[in-house]
Amino acid sequence: MCGINGIYSSTKDEQLFRIVSQMNDDIIHRGPDDDGVYEELNNDYSIAMGMRRLSIIDLNTGKQPIFNKDKTKVIVFNGEIYNYKKLKSQLLNLGTEFKTSSDTEVILKLYEEYGVDSFGMLDGMFAFSIYDKTLDKVFITRDFFGEKPLYYFHDDANFYWASELKSIKRVSSTELNLSYDAISLFLQLTYIPAPHTIYDDVYKLEPNSFIEFDCNNNTFSLNEITNTSDGQNPFFDNLSFNDAKSVTRDLIFKSVRSRSISDVKLGTFLSGGVDSSIVSYCLSKESDKKIDTFSIGFENKSFDETNKARTISKLIDSNHHEHIISNNDLSKDIDTILLNYDEPFADPSALPTFLVSKYTSEHVKVALTGDGGDELFGGYNKYYMGKINNIYTKYIPEKAHDSVLKVSNNFLRDTKDKRGFKFKINKLLKAIDYDDDFYFKIISLGFQEKELQSILNFSNNNVDLFDYYRKNLTEIKSLKDYRDIDRRLSLEGALLVKVDRASMLNSIECRSPFLNKEILNFTTQLPDNYLLKGWNKKHLLKESFKKYFPNGFLEKSKQGFAVPVGDWLKTSFKNELLTYIDYDFLVKQNIFKFHLISKLVNDHLNSVNDNTYRVWTFYCFQKWYVNNIL
């Protein structure tokens, strides 16, 4: 696990080595064990590529950059390739020679043999760049799900790429302007999805994509990776439910096995939920030693679920590490945590994710997580809310719904951050849509689009920013459609960003066995009712593994990393929040309309309405703005 950086200059620039070294210094937390820089200067152009390394595999000979035999090709790599041993064996059979035992060299040798087609052969999480002197090209690649980040920026003379935005911002000679499209997306979603970033002209490389950069012309193209493991498996057609359970178990055990390859000690994040419990169980069965499990609990018992994690730890006989944290623990590091994302980011669970990563890093370098289980097996409440929307709009006329909204606004008003029945029903009613936009409203955890039009001083000129993410979706009606949107938006833009930055800030590598192309290919071909049966979420996954757990355990509700940010905004963060609605500040900033945004904030502070999510989203944006723009 590492972080990578790179610069291309259309001139001979002898400063690139120094500049890339500076970029590396900015991400030392991603790889405190080692670093490396490669530089190429010629009369036509210059290139430098750098990396910081967290040593996990091949501790002795895995130093980067890594070259091919005649040094015409060079790679810097961030991530892990889980099938590298299988791929290396195939290459050895072709007569390929290796100097190291690293997965990095396997990527380079595979590219030598198969070119860009090799990228689709990789099972893993990664971002890497290969400079090919024979073609005068750089290939920059991001993994299938987008587990590892990659930013890039292009101007008339230069091309930059980096694992974190801070590296590009530090060295760019061009003034970076705010992207108003990104601001609008953030205020709706609470994160900024690829390809957008908070700055115009700086982009995230989308998952399952690669850049082909032509050094002679200073031009590039964006390309989708063709995955060799894609395609429909006929075995899954008309698969019985019992057979589907068997396949589910086999695939998850296989994925856990592949993701537990490491030359250093590893453990699991164990929250006590379905996904982390299954991953921990599988790892315990695959390991010949006791595994280490890690969980955090909360002093506030309404948020604490450590008893569930203890139950699983006892079941699998793990070395269990438990930390109870207070509200002060969560709030004291907020600047360090939120500002490390380099962009506005408003997922409150980033705070406990940082803390569990911090505590885990004191014991192991690698942790397996349950991330992706909800997306692949249908685990979110919003999935059956989609069913409700379809039924509701079928029987309730649109004009009648307008009347329901008027009544519900008063009846469902809440003054405290409880996120209970009233909150969920209110969220559902406001998201009801008669045109196909329901799901985008449900995943807009901050402001709804109509609200933005009233609180912002700028307009998106009636451009629907979600249109880009409707690609290849003729309609959005089924569970498969919802899961596909989640994979494109919330998985890449929120969950994986949260885990990557929170874990790497503590120099720990997180691996997600559920994020596996084989598992996705399998679940995509199953009937919706295998995954979501009635109101039972993750039906297939739970049925596949329930025999290994105490009776009824996998059916217990899971709260997740709930954080009382609504209360903090009224207490610990109140004074700071009030500075963000100062009249002179807002007028100078010229993004928000003073009267409307100040009313929203003050209604929350005075407990007139519980506006937790919207005010928290506003707070996170303003915190980022004050620290990055002023």
C-alpha positions as CSV (number, residue, x, y, z in Angstrom):
1,M,0.0,0.0,0.0
2,C,1.4,3.3,-1.0
3,G,0.7,6.7,-2.5
4,I,1.9,7.7,-6.0
5,N,2.6,11.0,-7.7
6,G,3.7,12.1,-11.2
7,I,4.5,15.1,-13.4
8,Y,4.9,15.5,-17.1
9,S,6.4,18.7,-18.5
10,S,6.5,19.5,-22.2
11,T,10.0,21.0,-21.7
12,K,13.2,19.8,-20.2
13,D,12.6,20.6,-16.6
14,E,15.4,19.7,-14.1
15,Q,13.1,20.6,-11.1
16,L,10.8,17.7,-11.5
17,F,12.7,15.4,-9.2
18,R,12.5,18.0,-6.4
19,I,8.9,18.7,-7.1
20,V,7.8,15.1,-7.0
21,S,9.8,14.6,-3.8
22,Q,7.7,17.4,-2.3
23,M,4.5,15.7,-3.5
24,N,5.7,12.5,-1.8
25,D,6.4,14.4,1.4
26,D,2.7,15.5,1.5
27,I,1.5,11.9,1.6
28,I,4.1,10.4,3.9
29,H,1.2,9.0,6.0
30,R,0.3,6.7,3.1
31,G,3.7,5.1,3.1
32,P,6.0,5.9,6.0
33,D,8.3,2.9,5.3
34,D,10.0,3.9,2.1
35,D,9.9,6.3,-0.9
36,G,11.3,6.5,-4.4
37,V,11.4,8.8,-7.4
38,Y,12.1,8.2,-11.1
39,E,13.1,11.0,-13.4
40,E,13.4,11.1,-17.2
41,L,14.8,14.2,-18.9
42,N,15.2,14.5,-22.7
43,N,15.1,17.2,-25.3
44,D,11.4,16.8,-26.0
45,Y,9.8,16.4,-22.5
46,S,10.4,15.5,-18.9
47,I,8.7,13.0,-16.6
48,A,9.0,12.3,-12.9
49,M,7.1,9.6,-11.0
50,G,7.3,9.1,-7.2
51,M,5.8,6.9,-4.5
52,R,5.6,6.5,-0.7
53,R,5.5,2.8,0.4
54,L,3.7,1.0,3.3
55,S,5.5,-2.3,3.1
56,I,3.0,-5.3,3.1
57,I,4.3,-7.8,0.5
58,D,7.9,-8.5,-0.4
59,L,9.4,-6.4,2.4
60,N,13.0,-6.8,1.2
61,T,13.0,-6.5,-2.6
62,G,9.7,-4.6,-3.3
63,K,11.3,-1.1,-3.4
64,Q,9.8,1.1,-6.1
65,P,10.1,2.4,-8.8
66,I,10.5,-1.0,-10.5
67,F,11.9,-1.4,-14.1
68,N,11.7,-4.0,-16.7
69,K,14.9,-5.8,-17.9
70,D,16.1,-3.1,-20.4
71,K,14.7,-0.2,-18.3
72,T,12.4,1.0,-21.1
73,K,9.4,0.6,-18.8
74,V,9.0,1.7,-15.2
75,I,6.1,1.6,-12.7
76,V,5.0,3.2,-9.5
77,F,2.1,1.4,-7.8
78,N,-0.3,2.0,-4.9
79,G,-2.4,-1.0,-3.7
80,E,-2.5,-4.8,-3.7
81,I,-3.0,-7.3,-6.4
82,Y,-4.7,-10.3,-4.9
83,N,-4.2,-12.7,-7.8
84,Y,-0.6,-11.8,-8.5
85,K,0.7,-15.2,-7.6
86,K,-1.6,-16.9,-10.2
87,L,-0.6,-14.3,-12.8
88,K,3.1,-14.7,-12.0
89,S,2.8,-18.4,-12.5
90,Q,1.2,-17.9,-15.9
91,L,4.1,-15.5,-16.9
92,L,6.7,-17.9,-15.6
93,N,5.3,-20.6,-17.9
94,L,5.8,-18.1,-20.8
95,G,9.5,-17.8,-19.8
96,T,9.2,-14.4,-18.1
97,E,12.0,-13.7,-15.6
98,F,11.5,-11.9,-12.2
99,K,13.9,-10.1,-9.9
100,T,11.5,-9.6,-7.0
101,S,8.6,-11.3,-5.2
102,S,6.4,-8.2,-5.4
103,D,3.0,-7.8,-7.0
104,T,4.3,-4.5,-8.5
105,E,6.7,-6.3,-10.8
106,V,3.9,-8.7,-11.9
107,I,1.9,-5.7,-13.1
108,L,4.8,-4.4,-15.2
109,K,5.7,-7.8,-16.7
110,L,2.0,-8.5,-17.4
111,Y,1.9,-5.1,-19.3
112,E,5.0,-6.1,-21.2
113,E,3.3,-9.3,-22.4
114,Y,-0.3,-8.1,-23.0
115,G,-0.2,-4.3,-23.1
116,V,-3.2,-2.4,-21.8
117,D,-5.3,-5.6,-22.0
118,S,-3.4,-6.7,-18.9
119,F,-5.2,-4.2,-16.7
120,G,-8.4,-6.2,-16.9
121,M,-6.6,-9.3,-15.6
122,L,-5.9,-7.7,-12.2
123,D,-8.0,-8.6,-9.1
124,G,-7.2,-6.0,-6.6
125,M,-7.3,-2.4,-5.4
126,F,-4.8,-0.2,-7.1
127,A,-3.7,3.0,-8.8
128,F,-0.5,2.9,-10.8
129,S,1.4,4.6,-13.6
130,I,3.6,3.0,-16.2
131,Y,6.0,5.0,-18.3
132,D,6.7,3.2,-21.6
133,K,9.8,4.8,-23.3
134,T,9.3,2.8,-26.4
135,L,5.9,4.4,-27.0
136,D,6.6,7.8,-25.3
137,K,3.4,7.2,-23.3
138,V,2.3,7.0,-19.7
139,F,-0.6,4.7,-18.7
140,I,-2.3,5.7,-15.4
141,T,-4.8,3.2,-14.1
142,R,-7.5,2.9,-11.3
143,D,-9.1,-0.3,-10.0
144,F,-12.6,-1.7,-10.8
145,F,-14.4,-0.3,-7.7
146,G,-12.3,2.8,-7.1
147,E,-10.9,1.6,-3.8
148,K,-7.7,3.6,-4.4
149,P,-7.8,7.3,-5.4
150,L,-6.3,9.0,-8.4
151,Y,-6.5,12.7,-9.2
152,Y,-5.2,14.5,-12.3
153,F,-4.7,17.9,-13.8
154,H,-3.8,19.0,-17.3
155,D,-2.8,22.4,-18.7
156,D,-0.9,23.6,-21.8
157,A,2.5,22.6,-20.5
158,N,2.0,20.0,-17.8
159,F,0.2,17.0,-16.6
160,Y,0.0,16.0,-12.9
161,W,-1.4,12.9,-11.3
162,A,-1.5,12.0,-7.6
163,S,-3.1,9.7,-5.0
164,E,-4.3,12.8,-3.0
165,L,-5.4,16.2,-4.1
166,K,-3.1,18.0,-1.7
167,S,-0.1,16.9,-3.8
168,I,-1.4,18.5,-7.0
169,K,-2.6,21.6,-5.2
170,R,0.8,22.1,-3.6
171,V,2.9,22.1,-6.8
172,S,0.5,23.5,-9.4
173,S,1.5,26.8,-10.8
174,T,-2.1,27.4,-12.1
175,E,-4.7,29.0,-9.8
176,L,-7.3,26.4,-9.1
177,N,-10.9,27.8,-9.2
178,L,-13.9,26.4,-7.4
179,S,-16.2,24.1,-9.3
180,Y,-19.8,25.2,-8.8
181,D,-21.0,21.9,-10.2
182,A,-19.0,20.1,-7.5
183,I,-20.4,22.4,-4.8
184,S,-23.9,21.6,-5.9
185,L,-23.2,17.9,-5.9
186,F,-21.6,18.0,-2.5
187,L,-24.4,19.9,-0.9
188,Q,-26.8,17.3,-2.2
189,L,-24.8,14.1,-1.7
190,T,-22.5,15.2,1.2
191,Y,-19.5,14.1,-1.0
192,I,-18.1,14.8,-4.5
193,P,-18.2,11.8,-6.9
194,A,-15.8,11.1,-9.7
195,P,-15.0,12.5,-12.2
196,H,-15.6,15.8,-10.3
197,T,-13.4,17.5,-7.7
198,I,-14.0,20.7,-5.8
199,Y,-11.8,22.5,-8.4
200,D,-12.4,23.2,-12.0
201,D,-10.0,21.3,-14.3
202,V,-8.8,18.9,-11.6
203,Y,-10.5,15.5,-12.0
204,K,-10.7,12.1,-10.4
205,L,-10.0,9.2,-12.6
206,E,-13.1,7.1,-12.6
207,P,-13.0,3.5,-11.4
208,N,-12.2,0.8,-14.0
209,S,-10.5,3.3,-16.2
210,F,-7.0,4.3,-17.5
211,I,-5.4,7.3,-18.9
212,E,-3.3,7.0,-22.0
213,F,-1.0,10.0,-22.1
214,D,1.0,10.9,-25.2
215,C,4.2,12.5,-24.1
216,N,5.1,13.8,-27.6
217,N,1.8,15.7,-28.1
218,N,0.9,16.5,-24.4
219,T,-2.6,14.9,-25.0
220,F,-4.4,12.1,-23.3
221,S,-7.5,9.9,-23.7
222,L,-9.7,8.3,-21.1
223,N,-10.4,4.6,-21.6
224,E,-12.5,2.0,-19.9
225,I,-10.7,-1.2,-18.8
226,T,-12.0,-4.4,-20.4
227,N,-12.2,-7.0,-17.7
228,T,-11.3,-10.5,-18.7
229,S,-13.4,-12.0,-15.9
230,D,-16.5,-10.1,-17.0
231,G,-19.4,-11.8,-18.9
232,Q,-22.3,-13.8,-17.8
233,N,-21.6,-17.2,-16.3
234,P,-24.3,-19.6,-17.6
235,F,-24.1,-21.5,-14.4
236,F,-25.9,-18.6,-12.6
237,D,-28.9,-18.6,-15.0
238,N,-32.0,-20.0,-13.2
239,L,-29.8,-20.9,-10.2
240,S,-31.9,-22.3,-7.3
241,F,-31.8,-20.4,-4.0
242,N,-30.0,-23.3,-2.2
243,D,-27.4,-23.4,-5.0
244,A,-27.0,-19.7,-4.7
245,K,-26.3,-20.0,-1.0
246,S,-23.5,-22.5,-1.8
247,V,-22.0,-20.3,-4.4
248,T,-22.2,-17.3,-2.0
249,R,-20.2,-19.1,0.7
250,D,-17.6,-20.4,-1.8
251,L,-17.0,-17.0,-3.3
252,I,-16.7,-15.2,0.0
253,F,-14.4,-17.7,1.5
254,K,-12.3,-17.6,-1.7
255,S,-12.2,-13.8,-1.6
256,V,-11.2,-13.6,2.1
257,R,-8.5,-16.1,1.4
258,S,-7.0,-14.0,-1.4
259,R,-7.3,-10.8,0.6
260,S,-5.4,-12.3,3.5
261,I,-2.1,-12.7,1.7
262,S,0.4,-10.6,3.5
263,D,3.9,-10.6,4.8
264,V,2.9,-8.6,7.9
265,K,0.3,-9.2,10.6
266,L,-3.4,-8.6,9.8
267,G,-6.7,-8.5,11.6
268,T,-10.3,-7.4,11.0
269,F,-12.6,-4.5,11.8
270,L,-15.4,-6.2,13.8
271,S,-18.5,-4.0,14.4
272,G,-20.8,-6.9,15.1
273,G,-22.8,-6.3,11.9
274,V,-23.6,-8.9,9.3
275,D,-20.7,-8.1,6.9
276,S,-17.8,-7.7,9.3
277,S,-19.0,-10.7,11.3
278,I,-19.0,-12.9,8.2
279,V,-15.5,-11.6,7.1
280,S,-14.1,-12.2,10.6
281,Y,-15.6,-15.7,10.7
282,C,-14.2,-16.6,7.3
283,L,-10.7,-15.3,8.2
284,S,-10.7,-17.2,11.4
285,K,-11.4,-20.4,9.5
286,E,-8.7,-19.7,6.9
287,S,-6.1,-18.8,9.5
288,D,-4.0,-21.4,11.4
289,K,-3.6,-18.9,14.2
290,K,-5.9,-16.8,16.4
291,I,-6.9,-13.7,14.4
292,D,-7.0,-10.2,15.9
293,T,-10.3,-8.3,15.8
294,F,-10.9,-4.7,16.5
295,S,-14.0,-2.7,17.5
296,I,-14.9,0.6,19.1
297,G,-17.7,1.3,21.4
298,F,-19.4,4.5,22.6
299,E,-19.9,5.9,26.1
300,N,-23.4,6.9,24.8
301,K,-25.1,3.5,25.1
302,S,-27.7,4.4,22.4
303,F,-24.9,4.3,19.9
304,D,-22.9,1.4,21.4
305,E,-23.0,-2.1,19.9
306,T,-19.9,-3.7,21.4
307,N,-21.8,-6.6,22.8
308,K,-22.4,-7.9,19.3
309,A,-18.7,-7.7,18.5
310,R,-17.9,-9.5,21.7
311,T,-20.4,-12.3,20.8
312,I,-18.6,-12.9,17.5
313,S,-15.1,-12.6,19.0
314,K,-16.1,-15.3,21.5
315,L,-17.6,-17.5,18.7
316,I,-14.4,-17.4,16.6
317,D,-12.0,-17.2,19.6
318,S,-10.2,-14.1,18.4
319,N,-7.8,-11.8,20.2
320,H,-10.3,-9.0,20.6
321,H,-9.3,-5.4,21.0
322,E,-12.1,-3.0,22.2
323,H,-11.9,0.7,22.7
324,I,-14.7,2.8,24.2
325,I,-14.6,6.3,23.0
326,S,-16.3,9.5,24.3
327,N,-17.8,12.4,22.4
328,N,-14.6,14.3,23.2
329,D,-12.5,11.6,21.5
330,L,-14.7,12.0,18.4
331,S,-14.7,15.7,18.3
332,K,-11.2,16.7,19.3
333,D,-9.5,15.4,16.1
334,I,-12.2,16.8,13.7
335,D,-10.0,19.2,11.9
336,T,-7.3,16.6,11.3
337,I,-9.8,14.2,10.0
338,L,-12.1,16.3,7.9
339,L,-9.3,18.5,6.3
340,N,-7.3,15.4,5.3
341,Y,-10.0,14.7,2.6
342,D,-8.7,17.8,0.7
343,E,-12.3,18.4,-0.4
344,P,-15.5,19.0,1.4
345,F,-16.6,15.7,2.9
346,A,-19.6,15.3,5.3
347,D,-19.9,11.7,6.2
348,P,-20.0,11.8,10.1
349,S,-18.8,8.1,10.2
350,A,-15.4,9.3,9.0
351,L,-14.7,10.3,12.6
352,P,-15.1,6.8,14.2
353,T,-13.5,5.2,11.1
354,F,-10.4,7.3,11.8
355,L,-10.4,6.2,15.5
356,V,-10.8,2.5,14.8
357,S,-8.0,2.8,12.2
358,K,-5.8,4.6,14.7
359,Y,-6.3,2.0,17.4
360,T,-5.9,-0.9,15.0
361,S,-2.7,0.5,13.6
362,E,-1.1,0.0,17.0
363,H,-1.3,-3.7,16.5
364,V,-1.4,-4.6,12.8
365,K,-0.7,-3.1,9.4
366,V,-3.6,-4.7,7.5
367,A,-7.3,-4.9,8.4
368,L,-10.1,-6.7,6.5
369,T,-13.4,-4.9,6.5
370,G,-17.0,-5.6,5.6
371,D,-17.3,-2.7,3.2
372,G,-19.2,-3.4,0.1
373,G,-21.5,-6.1,1.6
374,D,-24.5,-3.7,1.5
375,E,-24.0,-2.7,-2.1
376,L,-23.4,-6.2,-3.4
377,F,-26.0,-8.1,-1.4
378,G,-28.8,-5.4,-1.0
379,G,-28.3,-4.2,2.6
380,Y,-29.6,-0.7,2.7
381,N,-33.0,0.6,3.8
382,K,-33.1,2.8,0.7
383,Y,-33.4,-0.3,-1.4
384,Y,-36.8,-1.2,-0.1
385,M,-37.7,2.4,-0.1
386,G,-37.5,2.1,-3.8
387,K,-40.2,-0.5,-3.7
388,I,-42.3,1.8,-1.6
389,N,-41.9,4.6,-4.1
390,N,-43.1,2.3,-6.9
391,I,-46.2,1.3,-4.9
392,Y,-46.9,4.7,-3.6
393,T,-46.8,6.5,-7.0
394,K,-49.0,3.8,-8.5
395,Y,-51.9,4.4,-6.1
396,I,-51.4,8.0,-4.8
397,P,-52.0,10.7,-7.4
398,E,-49.3,13.4,-7.6
399,K,-51.7,16.2,-6.5
400,A,-52.7,14.1,-3.5
401,H,-49.0,13.7,-2.6
402,D,-48.6,17.4,-2.5
403,S,-51.3,17.6,0.1
404,V,-49.7,14.8,2.1
405,L,-46.4,16.8,2.1
406,K,-48.1,19.9,3.5
407,V,-49.7,17.9,6.4
408,S,-46.5,15.8,7.1
409,N,-44.2,18.9,7.4
410,N,-45.8,19.8,10.7
411,F,-46.7,16.3,11.9
412,L,-43.2,14.9,11.3
413,R,-41.3,17.9,12.5
414,D,-38.5,16.8,15.0
415,T,-36.4,19.0,17.2
416,K,-33.7,16.5,18.1
417,D,-31.2,14.4,16.2
418,K,-32.8,11.0,16.7
419,R,-32.9,9.7,13.1
420,G,-35.9,7.6,14.2
421,F,-39.3,6.8,12.7
422,K,-40.3,10.5,12.0
423,F,-36.9,11.2,10.3
424,K,-37.2,8.2,8.1
425,I,-40.8,8.7,7.1
426,N,-40.1,12.4,6.4
427,K,-37.1,11.5,4.3
428,L,-39.1,9.0,2.3
429,L,-42.1,11.4,1.7
430,K,-39.8,14.2,0.5
431,A,-38.0,11.8,-1.9
432,I,-41.2,10.4,-3.5
433,D,-40.9,11.1,-7.2
434,Y,-43.2,10.5,-10.1
435,D,-40.6,10.8,-12.8
436,D,-37.7,8.3,-12.1
437,D,-35.7,10.7,-9.8
438,F,-36.7,9.0,-6.6
439,Y,-33.5,7.2,-6.0
440,F,-31.3,10.3,-6.5
441,K,-33.4,12.1,-4.0
442,I,-33.0,9.3,-1.5
443,I,-29.2,9.3,-1.8
444,S,-29.1,13.1,-1.5
445,L,-28.4,13.1,2.3
446,G,-27.8,16.8,2.4
447,F,-30.0,19.2,0.6
448,Q,-32.6,18.4,-2.1
449,E,-32.1,20.0,-5.5
450,K,-35.1,22.4,-5.1
451,E,-33.7,23.6,-1.7
452,L,-30.3,24.4,-3.3
453,Q,-32.0,26.8,-5.8
454,S,-33.3,28.8,-2.9
455,I,-30.1,29.0,-0.7
456,L,-27.4,29.4,-3.3
457,N,-26.3,32.6,-5.1
458,F,-25.4,30.7,-8.3
459,S,-27.4,28.5,-10.6
460,N,-26.5,25.4,-12.6
461,N,-28.6,26.7,-15.5
462,N,-31.2,23.9,-15.2
463,V,-28.5,21.3,-15.8
464,D,-29.3,18.0,-14.2
465,L,-25.9,17.0,-12.6
466,F,-27.2,13.5,-12.1
467,D,-27.7,12.9,-15.8
468,Y,-24.0,11.8,-16.1
469,Y,-24.7,8.9,-13.6
470,R,-27.7,7.6,-15.5
471,K,-25.5,6.2,-18.3
472,N,-26.8,2.9,-19.6
473,L,-29.8,3.0,-17.3
474,T,-33.1,3.2,-19.4
475,E,-35.1,3.5,-16.2
476,I,-34.4,3.3,-12.5
477,K,-36.9,0.9,-11.0
478,S,-35.2,-2.3,-9.9
479,L,-32.8,-3.3,-7.1
480,K,-30.2,-3.9,-9.7
481,D,-30.5,-0.3,-10.9
482,Y,-30.2,1.1,-7.4
483,R,-27.1,-1.0,-6.7
484,D,-25.6,0.1,-10.0
485,I,-26.1,3.8,-9.1
486,D,-24.6,3.2,-5.6
487,R,-21.5,1.6,-7.1
488,R,-21.0,4.6,-9.4
489,L,-21.8,7.2,-6.8
490,S,-21.9,6.5,-3.1
491,L,-19.4,3.6,-3.0
492,E,-16.7,5.4,-5.0
493,G,-17.5,8.9,-3.8
494,A,-18.2,8.3,-0.1
495,L,-17.6,4.9,1.5
496,L,-14.3,4.1,-0.2
497,V,-13.0,7.7,0.1
498,K,-13.9,7.6,3.8
499,V,-12.1,4.4,4.5
500,D,-9.0,5.1,2.3
501,R,-8.3,8.5,3.9
502,A,-9.1,7.5,7.4
503,S,-7.0,4.4,7.3
504,M,-4.1,5.8,5.3
505,L,-3.9,8.8,7.7
506,N,-3.0,6.1,10.3
507,S,-0.8,4.2,7.9
508,I,-2.9,1.1,7.9
509,E,-4.2,-0.8,4.8
510,C,-7.9,-1.8,4.7
511,R,-9.0,-4.6,2.4
512,S,-12.6,-5.4,1.5
513,P,-13.4,-9.0,0.5
514,F,-16.9,-8.2,-0.7
515,L,-15.4,-5.8,-3.3
516,N,-14.6,-8.6,-5.7
517,K,-15.5,-8.6,-9.4
518,E,-16.5,-12.3,-9.2
519,I,-19.0,-11.6,-6.4
520,L,-20.4,-8.6,-8.2
521,N,-20.8,-10.6,-11.4
522,F,-22.6,-13.4,-9.5
523,T,-25.0,-11.1,-7.5
524,T,-25.9,-9.1,-10.6
525,Q,-27.3,-12.1,-12.3
526,L,-29.5,-13.2,-9.4
527,P,-33.2,-12.4,-9.1
528,D,-33.9,-9.3,-6.9
529,N,-35.9,-11.4,-4.4
530,Y,-32.8,-13.5,-3.6
531,L,-31.2,-10.4,-2.2
532,L,-34.2,-8.4,-0.9
533,K,-37.1,-10.7,0.1
534,G,-40.0,-8.7,1.2
535,W,-38.5,-6.4,3.8
536,N,-35.6,-8.7,4.6
537,K,-32.4,-7.1,3.4
538,K,-29.3,-9.2,2.5
539,H,-31.5,-12.2,2.5
540,L,-29.2,-14.5,0.5
541,L,-26.1,-13.5,2.4
542,K,-27.7,-14.1,5.8
543,E,-29.2,-17.4,4.8
544,S,-25.9,-18.5,3.4
545,F,-24.0,-18.0,6.7
546,K,-26.7,-18.3,9.4
547,K,-25.8,-21.8,10.3
548,Y,-22.4,-20.6,11.6
549,F,-23.8,-18.0,14.0
550,P,-26.1,-18.0,17.0
551,N,-29.7,-18.3,16.2
552,G,-31.1,-15.0,15.0
553,F,-27.8,-13.1,15.3
554,L,-27.6,-12.1,11.7
555,E,-31.2,-10.7,11.8
556,K,-30.4,-8.2,14.5
557,S,-30.6,-4.6,13.5
558,K,-27.3,-2.7,13.0
559,Q,-26.9,1.0,13.8
560,G,-23.6,1.5,12.2
561,F,-21.1,4.3,13.1
562,A,-23.8,6.8,14.2
563,V,-22.3,10.0,15.5
564,P,-24.2,12.7,17.4
565,V,-23.2,15.6,15.1
566,G,-26.6,17.2,15.5
567,D,-25.9,17.7,19.2
568,W,-22.3,18.8,18.6
569,L,-23.5,21.6,16.3
570,K,-25.5,23.0,19.2
571,T,-22.6,22.6,21.7
572,S,-18.9,22.0,20.9
573,F,-19.1,23.4,17.4
574,K,-21.7,26.2,17.9
575,N,-19.3,29.1,18.1
576,E,-17.4,28.0,15.0
577,L,-20.7,27.4,13.2
578,L,-22.0,30.9,14.0
579,T,-18.9,32.4,12.3
580,Y,-19.9,30.6,9.1
581,I,-23.2,32.4,9.0
582,D,-21.8,35.8,9.8
583,Y,-23.4,38.3,7.4
584,D,-20.2,40.0,6.2
585,F,-18.5,36.6,5.7
586,L,-21.3,35.2,3.6
587,V,-21.6,38.4,1.5
588,K,-17.9,38.3,0.7
589,Q,-18.0,34.5,0.1
590,N,-21.0,35.0,-2.3
591,I,-22.1,31.3,-2.3
592,F,-25.0,31.2,0.1
593,K,-27.9,33.5,0.6
594,F,-27.6,34.9,4.1
595,H,-31.3,35.0,5.2
596,L,-32.1,31.5,4.2
597,I,-29.0,29.7,5.3
598,S,-28.9,31.6,8.6
599,K,-32.5,30.7,9.3
600,L,-31.8,27.0,8.6
601,V,-28.8,27.1,11.0
602,N,-30.5,29.0,13.7
603,D,-33.7,26.8,13.6
604,H,-31.4,23.9,14.3
605,L,-29.5,25.7,17.1
606,N,-32.7,26.8,18.7
607,S,-34.3,23.3,18.4
608,V,-37.1,24.6,16.2
609,N,-36.3,21.9,13.6
610,D,-33.8,19.1,13.5
611,N,-31.7,20.1,10.5
612,T,-28.8,17.9,11.4
613,Y,-27.8,16.6,8.0
614,R,-28.1,19.9,6.1
615,V,-26.4,22.0,8.8
616,W,-23.6,19.4,9.2
617,T,-23.1,19.4,5.4
618,F,-23.0,23.2,5.4
619,Y,-20.6,23.2,8.4
620,C,-18.2,20.8,6.6
621,F,-18.2,22.9,3.5
622,Q,-17.5,26.1,5.4
623,K,-14.7,24.5,7.4
624,W,-13.0,23.3,4.2
625,Y,-13.5,26.7,2.6
626,V,-12.0,28.7,5.4
627,N,-9.0,26.4,5.5
628,N,-8.4,26.1,1.8
629,I,-9.7,29.2,0.0
630,L,-9.3,32.2,2.4
